[in-house]
Amino acid sequence: MQKILIVISLTLALSLSSLACSSAAPSGSTVSPGSPAADIWIAGDSVAGGVHYYLQTPGIYNAARGGNGFLHQYEGTIPTYVWERLALPAALDGPRYMIVQGTVTDYQLNFEEVTATMAAFEAELSARGIVVIWLTTPIGNYPALPQWLERTNGWMLQRPHVMDCNTATVRYAGFPDQIHPSQDGFRAYAACIDSKLAQTIAQIEN
């Protein structure tokens, strides 16, 4: 019974993730995903969608959708949602770089199957000329998530291009719903991305 209640509460939290992203946005801000013609996109779940509002790097397009995972479906999956955005005429030839965060919602699924899907997504984007930059997820304290995110973050850290922003500063700021960082946490998460993105792209270009 306890496990069922945990599953129900997590499903509810993630189903309301668009609301969570809105509440994470800076006060008084206009919520805009940006332009799909941008050279840099960010994809993932509501953690990626939330941090997008705080990024100072200009022109990043928000291709994240709360509740989606690599296998877990809410409005499709992380890959299918991205491919739908890439099919938009405004996306032109697609971005040069795709920041990919994930994944919270897959935490009850098979690790090997999830990471195989992540690797396939990376390969498909690469074949299209899009460079994937993986982004680690801040580890909250929702039951079973720390162990899952330790594994998926560890997997991402072995990929060719990755930004590790699961920092102590982000985690110290707390997780009000045990899943999403606080506003201070999102600010710290965004600051980490902003500080590492230019360096990561420079390393790729060189």
C-alpha positions, 0 to 999 in steps of 0.5 A: 500500500505504501508503495502504491501511495508513493507511485500515485503521489509522484504521478500527481506531482509530475502530471502537474509539472507544467504548473511547477515550471510556472511557479519556478519562473522568476516573479513577473517574468513572461513565460516564453520558450524562445525561438525554435530557430535557435542554435541551442535547445534544452530538452528534458523534463520539468527540471529542464523546463524550470531552469530555462527561465533562469538561464542568462545565456541568450537565445536557448529554446525550451524543448522540454516538457514536464512529465515526459521521460525517455520511456515514461510517457506524459505528452509523448517522451523526451525524444518524441517531444523533441522530434515534434519540435524539430519538425516545425518549419520554424526550426529550420535545420535544427539547432547546433547543440541540444542540452539534454537533462534527465530523467526523473520520471523513468525512475521505476523503469529498467535502467538498461532500457532507459539508458539505451534509449538515451544513447539511441536519442544521442546517436539519432541527433548526432546523425542529424548534425546536432551535438548532444550536451548532457546535463546532470539532474539535481538530486532531491529527496523524493523516495527512490529518486536519489538512487536513480539519479545517482545512476543516470547522472553517472551514466551521463558523466561517461558521455562525450559531452556533459555539464555536471550541475548536480552541485552542492549549492543547488542541493543545499537550496532545497527541494520544496516538493522533494523533486524540483529545486527551489527558486534559489536552487534553480538560480544556482542550477542556471548559473552552473549551466551558464558558466559551463556552456560556453566552455563546453562548446569551445571544447567541442569546436576545438 
